[in-house]
Amino acid sequence: MTEVSDRCRVFHQLHERGCFIIPNPWDAGSARALASLGFKALATTSAGFAWSMGHADNQVSLDALLAHLRAITLAVDVPVNADFEGGFAIAPEGVAHHVSQATTTGIAGLSIEDSTGDPSEPLFDFALAVERIKAARHAIDDSKSGVLLTARTEGFIAGRPDIGETVRRLTAFAEAGADCLYAPGIKTAADIKAVVAAVAPKPVNVLVSSDFTTLADLAQAGVRRISVGGSLARTAWTGFLEASREIAEHGTFASLSRAVAGVEMNQLFRKP
């Protein structure tokens, strides 16, 4: 499966039934490693990519992200969903223009979020947020790419954990043309089921960044897609920082003895 149209078709099919995990690589190597484990699709992480570039989350340029998306999609044969942050614009027409650019990178899906980055007003005005999703929808349709559109509302991770407003926004986003709905930060069974019921039959993505649930539990709740955001990147950074701090602070090297063998890494990435 190499054609972008095939990846888009398969990605849509994955959302039609059951529940699947879409882990989040941060570079070509982590993407290839995850694909080798049998995951049927992958999703980029804005945080993981930013950290790999030496930046904080949401501080990477559009051009850098577009190049990153091309690198990830070239590294694997499975569908890739792009964490496209807020579309790198506020106005709907800007979102549409940038989404059009993203559809040329080989991705099978992308997400647009409604966070502003302003702690005092963390979410875009409701009407503007809806128009931004409509603009992304129109851009994808005009591209005839088949890219799947995920709409995110960020209240639970941006200081506005209001399930009523979350449901209101996701319902409106679904009506505006989003194919998949996503509210990162919801964790309770009641909140998850409320979102699933509100946007049904459209699929819902749930973010799992800690040990609060299982694939079986989320499937039972009606969730179709599970992502892990920057958690795998944070896990990798945890091992790196622990080993580096031991060396810097104690002059010892015990952490290195727990590292995966170089032979195994070379086998993982060796060309057929």
N, C-alpha and C positions, 0 to 999 in steps of 0.2 A: 504493500500500500504506500505509494509515493505521491500520487496526484493529490493536490490540495482539495479538489472536489471530493475525492474519495474520503479524505480525512474528515471533511465537514459532514459528509453523509454518515459516516460511522459515529461521529461525535453526537449528532442528533439522535441516532438510534440508541446510543447508550443512555440517553435521557428519557427514553420512552417507557422503560419498565425496570423494575429491580432497583438496586442501590449499588453504586460503584465508588471507589476511592480514587481521587485525582490528586496525587501528591505533587509537591511544589519544588522543583529543582531551581537552582540559582545560576547555573552555568551549563555549558554543553556536557561536561563530564558527569555532573550529578544527574542530568537528564538521561544520559546514556545508561548510567547505573540503574536508575529507576525503571527505565524501559526494559532492561535486562531481567528485572525481577518479575516481569509479567503484567505490570500495570497497563491498563488499556488506554489511558490518556494521562496527560500531564498538564499542570498549570504553572505558569511563572509566578514568582513572588516579587513584588516591588521592593519589599524590605530586604529579602535575601540578595537580590541583584545589587541593590544600593550598597549594602555592606561589602559585597565582593569588590565594589569599585572604590571603597573607602569613603562612602557618603552615608548620611542618615537617610532613612526612608523618605520618599517623596522629594528627594533632592537630585534626581537624575534627569537629564535633559530628554526631550522627546527623541532627538536624533540617536542618542545613546540607547534608548529603549528599543527603538525600531531596529537598530543593528543587533541588539540582544535577541529580539524575537526571531530575526532571521537565523542567528547562530543556533538557537534552540531548535527551531523547526528543521534545520538542516542536519542536526545531530541525531534525530530520531525519526522513526516511521509512524509513530502513533500520533493522534490528534493532540494539539497543544492549545490550551486556553491562555490568553494574555491577561495578566493583571494590568489593565490600562489606566489604573488610578482614576482620576476625575476627567480623563480625556484631554488633559493638558490645556484646558481652556475653561472659562466660565460660561461664556455665551454659547448657546446651542449651535450656532453656525460654526464656531471654532471647534466644538466637540465633533461635529459632523465631518469637518475637513480632516481632522486628525484620525478619526476612525477610518475614513477612506484610505488614508496612508497605511494604517495598520493592516487593513485587509489584503495588502499586497505582500505581506511578509511570510505567508505560508501558514498562518495560524488558522485554527478551526473554530475558535471562539474568543470572545473578549468580554471583559466586565467594565462597567462604568459605575462609579460610586458618587454619593451625594454629599461627601464631606468637604468642608471649606478650608480646613486647616486653621481656622480662627476659633480659639477656645470659647470666646464670648458668644459666637454664633456658629456652632460647629457644623450645622447642616444648611445646605442651600434652601432658600425659600421653597415651599412645597410646589408651587406652580412652575418655578424655574427648574426644579429638579425633574419634574415630569417632562418639560419641554426638552431637557437635555437627553433624556432617554428616547423621546420621539425623534430627535435629531440623529442619534446614533442608529436608530432603527432605519430611518430613511437612507442614511449613508450606506448601511450594509445592503439594503435592498437595491440601491442604485449600483452598487459594486457587482451585484449578481454573483457574489462569492459563496453564499451559503453559510457564512460565519454565524455562529450561534451567539446571541446577545444575552449576557447576564447583567441584571440590574441589581445594584447593592445599595442598601441604606445602612449608614454607619453609626446610628445613634448609640448602640450598645458598646461601642469601643471609642466613642467620641464624647462621652459624658452626658448623653441623653438616653438612658436606658428605659425607654417608654414603649412597652409592647403595643399599646394602642396606636401610637404614631408610626411605629414600625410596620404594623399591619396595614395601616392607611396608605403609607408610601408604597409598599410592595404591591398592594392591590392596584394602585394607580399605575405603577411601572408595568405591571402585567398587561393592563388595558392599553398602555402606550406602546406595546409591542415587544417587551422583553420576553425572551424564550425561557429564561431560568431566573429565579429570584433568590436573593442572598442577603442575610442580615448577620454579618460576623459579630460574634459576641453572645448570641443567644445560647443558653446552656440548659435551662430547665426543660423537662419533658412538656410541661404545659405551654411554654412559649414556642417551642419547636412545633408542637401539634397545632397551635393557633396559626402559625405562619403557613404550614402545609395546607390546612383547611381553607385559609383565606384565599390562596392563589390557585387552588386545585382547578383543573387538572395539570397546571403547569408545574414543572419540577422545581424543587428547592435544594439549594446547596447549604450545608452546615459546615462551619469551621470548627475543627477539633484541634486545639492547641495545648491540651492537657488531658489527663486521664479522667475525664468525666463521663465518658460514654463508650459504646462499642459500635461496630458496624451493624451487628444484629439488632441492637436497641434502636438505632437510627432508622434502619430498614423497617422495623416494626412500626415506627412513628410515621412512616410514609415519605421519608427523605430519599431523594434520588441520587444525590451527589455529596461526597464528603471531601473537603480539602483540608490541608494542614497549614496553609499560609507560610510564614517564615519559620515555623517550628523546626523543620529539618535543618535549615540553615543555622538556627540557634543551637541545635544539638551538635552540629559540626563545630561551630565556634566554641561551644563549651569545652569540648575535648582539646581544641587548639589552645585556648586560653589557660586551661588548667595545666597543661604540659609546659607551656611557655612561662607561666608564673612560677612553677616549681623550679625550672632551670634558672630563671632570673633571681628568685628570692632565696633559693636554697643550694643552688649549684648541684642538684641531684637530677637524675634522669629516669626515675621509676615509671613515670607516666608513659614514656616511650615504649616500654615493654608491652603495653596493652594495645599498641597500634596494629592495624591490619598489615599483613606482610606485603612487601613490595611485589613479590611474585604473584600474589592474588590480585593486586591492583593491575599489574601488567596483563594478566590473563583476562581480566574484566574488559580492558580496553583494546586488546590485541585485535587487529583487523583479521577477518576470516581468511 
